[in-house]
Structure formats: structure tokens, C-alpha cells
Amino acid sequence: MKYNPLTNTLYTDDNKLIKKMHCPYPSLKWGNLLSTDGDMSRFCSICESNVVETKNISDEALLKLLQEEPETCLKIDFNQENLRIVHHV
């Protein structure tokens, strides 16, 4: 995965757009969200959306998930092993 912090956009390693990131509630903490699937997914009761942890998911699985549920939010840790920070794609 590649993340461009200048555009808040997440891409696959082969430059397919995954999602333009935008959370109107940036102060929310992962630990304060309702657990729905162990460590992989939480629920935001404010915007009523699922939030998926991206550190253990492949680009392909993430694309498939977002095709099925485009309103799903993503949790990204800038230090996760499967993420590269880029400034252009």
C-alpha cells in the first residue's frame, strides 16, 4: 500500500486508487470505537460506519472490501509494515 499525505489518498502498490481518506472526526481513537471483529474492525457510532484496520490486509482484499462496502472507513498506522509514504503516484 502507498499513502500520499499531501492528498490523503491510499493506493495499491501498483498505483490503483484504494480510497481518498477523510474523517470528519479525526480526534476519535481506535480504542474508543466499538469492537466488531476482534482487532480487525471497529464501529464508529458517530458516523455509523465500520472502520477496518489495514495493517494485516492485502491491497486486493482491501479493494474487494471497498467495492462491496464503499463507505467503510480505514485505520492506517503510518508505521505499519505494508505501507509506504509517498509524495506522488
LUMPAPA-472121 format. One record per residue: x, y, z of N, C-alpha, C, O, CB in turn; residue in three letters. Coordinates in steps of 0.1 Angstrom, whole numbers, plus 5000, padded with zeros to 4 digits. Atoms other than C-alpha are relative to their C-alpha. Last residue first. Glycine has a CB too. Layout:
// LUMPAPA-472121
XYZXYZXYZXYZXYZALA/...
This chain:
// LUMPAPA-472121
500350135005501950844925500150004985499949894979498649955005VAL/500650005013503451144943499749854996500449765001500950074990HIS/500549875002504551224978499550024986499250144982501150105003HIS/499549945013504950874990499450144999498550185006499549914988VAL/500449865002504650705024500650054988501850044986500350095013ILE/498949915003504950325022499450144998498350164992500749964986ARG/500349875005502650095040501250084997502250085005499150085010LEU/500550015014502749715045499650144994498950154984498849915000ASN/499150065009504949735076499650004985500450014976500449865004GLU/500350145003502749975096500949954989501350024980498549984996GLN/498850094998504550285108499749864997500549774999500450015015ASN/498949975009502050535093501249925002502249924994500450155002PHE/498949964991499250355111501250034991501649944983500349885011ASP/498650015005496150355089501050045011500850155017500250084987ILE/499049964990492650295101501349974994501749864991499849925014LYS/498850084998490150275072500950065011501050185012500850004987LEU/498849914997486550385069501249915002501149795005499750095012CYS/499150054989483950165051501250105002501850154992500549864997THR/500149904989481550375030500949965011501050035021498650025004GLU/499149895003482550174998500050115012500950195012499550074988PRO/500549914990481149845012500950134999501850155007500249945014GLU/501250054994481349574984499450105010498250125011500349875008GLU/500950015011483949764963498649955006497650005001500549894989GLN/500549875003485649874995499150004988498350094987501250094998LEU/500949954989486049515007499450134996498250154999500950015013LEU/501350075000487349404973499150045011497950065008500349855002LYS/500849955011489949684972498649924999497649994996500849974987LEU/500549874997491049595007499250064989498150124991501250105003LEU/501150014991491449234999499350135004498150145005500549925013ALA/501150065007493549314968498749985009497650005005500449864994GLU/500649905009495749554987498849944993497750014992501050054989ASP/499449985013496349295013499350114992498250144995500149874992SER/500950035012495149325049500850034987501550134986498750085001ILE/500050155004497149295081499149974989498749854988499649925012ASN/498650054999498049665088500149864996501249814993500550025014LYS/499450035012494749805074501449935001501949894991500250124991THR/498549994998492549815104500749954988500349844983500449925013GLU/499250125002488949855092501450035002502050134997499749934987VAL/498649955001486450115105500949875000500849795009500450105011VAL/499050094995482750035101501450064997501550134987499949864992ASN/499350075010480450335097501049905007501449925018500850104991SER/500750135003477750485119500749934988500049884979498550024997GLU/500450005014479150835117499449884996499049864984501350034992CYS/500349875004479150885155499650014985498550074982501350095002ILE/501449974997478850525165499650144996498450174995499749975014SER/500149864995482150435148498550045002497750044992500750104990CYS/501249925004482350065146500050135006500250155018498749925003PHE/500749944990485549855148498950084994498750094982501050105008ARG/501149915004487349605126499450065013499350005023498949934992SER/500049965014490549395125498950114997499150184987499749884992MET/499149895003491449365162499950064986500550164983501449965003ASP/498650014994488549145172500850134998500350245000500749884995GLY/499450125006485649175147501549995006502450004998500150014984ASP/501050085008483049425159500649874995499949784993499550084989THR/499450125006484849625187498949924993497949894999500849925010SER/500650124996483149965194500649884992500649884980498550004998LEU/501050055009485450255189499549875004500249805011500550004985LEU/501349954996487250425218498849954991497749974994500050155001ASN/500550074988490350215214498750045005498149975013501050025010GLY/500450145003490750335178499549935012498549865011501349934995TRP/498950104997490850695190499449864997498349835000500550015014LYS/500450134995488550965176501249915001502149914992498949944990LEU/499550024986490251305173499549875005499949845017499550125008SER/498650044998490051305135500549975014501549915016500950094993PRO/499850014986486251325134501449955003501649845009498949905006TYR/500449874994485351455099500250005016500050105022498650034997PRO/500850034988487351165086499750135006500650215009500849915010CYS/500649884994488651185050499249965012498249885011499250084990HIS/500350004986490850945031499550135005500050245002501349965008MET/499649864995490650914994499650015014498449995017499350114991LYS/501049914994490450544988500650135003501850145007499549935013LYS/500850084990492050244971499050095005497850065005500949945011ILE/500649924989493350414939499249905009498449825004499150114994LEU/501549995001495350174918499550075012499950055024499449854999LYS/500549865003499150264918498550004997498050104991500750064989ASN/499949985014500749914916499150124995498750134984499549884992ASP/498649995004501549914953500150024985501150074981500749875004ASP/499350135000497849984959501550024996501950134992499349904991THR/499950075013496850344966500649865003501249835013500950084990TYR/499450134999495650554996500049924987498949924980499349925011LEU/500450105009495050924993500849875001502049875003500050054985THR/500850094991495251195019499449894992498349854993498950085007ASN/501350015005496451434991499149915008497949905005500149944985THR/500349875005499651565007498650004994497950104994501050034988LEU/500549914990499851255029499650144995498850215001501050025011PRO/499549865003500251024999499350095011498250125010499650044986ASN/500949894995499750665012500750134996501950154999499849995015TYR/499449875000501050364994499150105005497950105001500650034985LYS/500849885000500050005000500950125000502050125006499150005012MET/
